[in-house]
C-alpha cells in the first residue's frame, strides 16, 4: 500500500515537473519568434501559465508591465493567488500573478506547491530578461540610426563645401560685372532696374553659399568671450514688432550672472535667429515662444520652445539635413536648422530637439564653457 502511494506521489511530482519545464520551454520559444511585439510575447506567456499549475481548470494568470495588463480569460482578483515582481535593472516594472478563481476542498491544505513558487519566480525572471534584451536591441538600433545620420551629415557637408567653392567664383563674377555695368553712364532706367535684380539674386545666392560653408564647417568661427544672454537679447530685439503683429507672445527667461563662453557672437546670433524664425513659421495663428538660458555641470544651456504645430518623428529625424523642408516652395531654403546645427557643433556643443504634434517643439542647445574644459584637462594631467 505504501509502495503504491509512493509511486502515485512520484508520478504526480513528475507530471508537475513536466508541466513546469513545458511552460519555461514555451516562453523561450515565444521570445525567439521573429517580428513579435513585446505585448504579444507577454500575452502569450500569460496564456502559458494556467496549464503549468496544479489545477489548470480554475487557474487564471495576469502579467502587469508599466501599467499595461495582459490576462487570460475570466481573470479576477482573489486572495488565492501567487505573485512575483518583474524587476529590470533594479527597478520594479510590474508583476506576474497566478490566481485560483474558485475554492476547492483540496486547495485548503496546500494552496500552492513549493515548485509553483519557484516556477512563478522563474517566469518573472525570464520576463525581465526579455524586456532587458528588447531594451538593449532598441538602444542598439537607435545608436546605429544616429551613426547613419551623422555619416550622412558628414557626406552632405563635404558635398556642400565642394559645391559652394565651385559656385563662389562665378557668382562673384556675376555680382562684380553687374555692379560695373550699373556704373555706366546713359544706362536706361529699365536696364538699371534689371541689373539691380541681378545684383539682388547674386547676393542671395552668395548668402546661400555662405550658409553651406558654415554647415560644412569650412568657415572657422571668430571666437571671443561672449555673453549668451546678450546674444539672445540682440537677436530677439528685431522680432518684437513682428511678434505683436502675429499674435506671438515672447518670454525670455535669462539666468542672471550667466558665465561667458568663448564663441563667435555673429554665428550664435544666427543660431538664435534661425530657431526663432523656425518657431514663428510653426505658429501661423499665434502662440507663445519661450527662450531660456541656464547652466549645468556640462556648460551653458539655451532652450527655444514654441507652442506651434509640432512635428512627426520622421520629420524630426530629417530637420538637420540640408535642403529638407516642409514649407512651400519659395518659403524656405531648408538651410536654417542645418546651419544652426553646423554652428553649434563647430563650437563643440550639441543641439537636441523634441516635438509633439499639436503641442509644439523644443530645441535645447548645450555650449561648453571653455575655461571649465581647460581646468578639467589640466587636472587630468
Helices and strands as residue ranges (DSSP letters): H 2-31, H 38-49, G 50-52, G 56-58, E 59-65, E 68-71, E 81-88, E 91-100, G 105-107, H 114-182, H 189-215, E 224-226, H 228-237, H 240-246, E 248-253, E 261-263, H 265-281, E 287-296, E 299-306, H 313-316, H 336-346, E 350-356, E 360-367, H 370-380
